[in-house]
Amino acid sequence: MNILRLALPAALLAVMAVAAGCKGSGGLSLEDYLKRIEEADNQSSERYDALRDQLDLLADQSAPDQERIDAAQSAVPEFASILDDFLAALEALDPPSEVEKEHEEALAAGEATSELFDDVATQVGNAESLIELDQALQPLNGPAYIAADERFTGSCLALQATADLNKIDVNLDCAE
């Protein structure tokens, strides 16, 4: 799972695909579950990459103020949308029992992060100056974000460890 970290720390996010292929037991096999996460990670990375120019512009101190504000007002809500899509897909997955705890932890951490990003997106949308934009983005450097990021990364690392232990060839691209 790639955890997209808006504009500054790194990148927080991954969009998981909705599980369609179930085994007879009613849930995904461990391999199918992890492969779908990997697929979704690749999809979310593509969406995030599409935001890269806007995020770079936001960080470019030589760019005109209004261009930086416009970039943030475009990128941050899209970033929040990617996270919301991830959570909807995650919630739709039926994890195998081996990773149910990690799945629930990823969902809980993602929901905490989503609430934070929704609030940031609202504040960024109201920003009319770089000072206001900076204030709107401050929560992304705060303890609530750091805690959510650590929780989400931890659940990702646990899923990757399960894949490795079971010799399932996936790269969940967990940020460390």
C-alpha positions, 0 to 999 in steps of 0.5 A, spaced: 500 500 500 502 506 498 501 511 503 501 518 499 503 523 504 501 530 501 506 535 499 511 534 504 512 528 508 512 523 502 505 520 499 499 517 503 494 513 499 492 506 495 486 505 492 484 497 493 480 494 487 473 491 489 474 484 490 469 480 485 473 473 485 471 469 491 472 462 493 467 457 495 468 459 502 465 466 501 472 470 502 478 471 498 484 467 498 490 470 501 493 470 495 487 473 491 486 478 497 494 481 496 494 481 489 488 485 489 491 490 494 497 490 489 493 492 483 489 497 487 496 500 489 498 500 482 492 504 480 492 509 486 500 510 484 497 512 477 492 517 480 497 520 485 502 521 479 497 525 475 497 530 481 505 530 481 506 536 477 500 540 481 504 538 488 511 540 485 508 547 483 505 547 490 512 547 493 515 551 488 516 558 492 518 561 485 511 560 482 506 566 483 502 565 489 495 564 486 498 559 481 500 555 488 494 556 491 490 554 485 494 547 484 493 546 492 485 547 491 485 542 485 490 537 488 488 536 495 481 535 494 483 530 488 488 527 493 482 526 498 478 523 493 483 517 492 483 516 499 476 516 499 476 511 493 481 507 497 476 506 503 470 504 499 474 499 496 477 496 502 471 496 506 468 492 500 474 487 501 472 480 504 479 479 507 481 472 509 482 470 516 489 470 516 489 478 515 483 480 518 486 484 523 491 487 519 485 489 514 481 492 520 487 496 522 488 499 515 481 501 515 481 504 521 487 508 520 485 510 513 478 512 516 482 517 521 486 519 515 480 521 511 477 525 516 483 529 516 484 530 509 477 532 508 478 537 513 484 539 510 481 539 503 475 544 506 480 549 509 485 549 502 479 550 498 477 556 503 485 559 502 486 566 499 493 567 500 499 563 501 499 564 509 492 561 509 494 555 505 500 554 509 495 554 515 490 549 512 496 544 510 499 544 517 495 538 520 499 534 515 505 535 519 501 534 526 501 529 531 494 526 528 497 525 521 503 522 524 499 517 528 495 515 522 500 515 517 504 510 522 498 506 523 497 505 516 504 504 514 504 498 520 498 495 517 501 495 510 507 492 513 504 487 516 500 485 510 507 485 506 510 480 512 504 475 511 505 475 503 513 474 504 511 469 509 507 465 505 511 466 499 506 470 495 509 475 490 506 482 491 510 488 493 505 493 497 510 498 496 509 500 504 512 507 506 517 506 511 
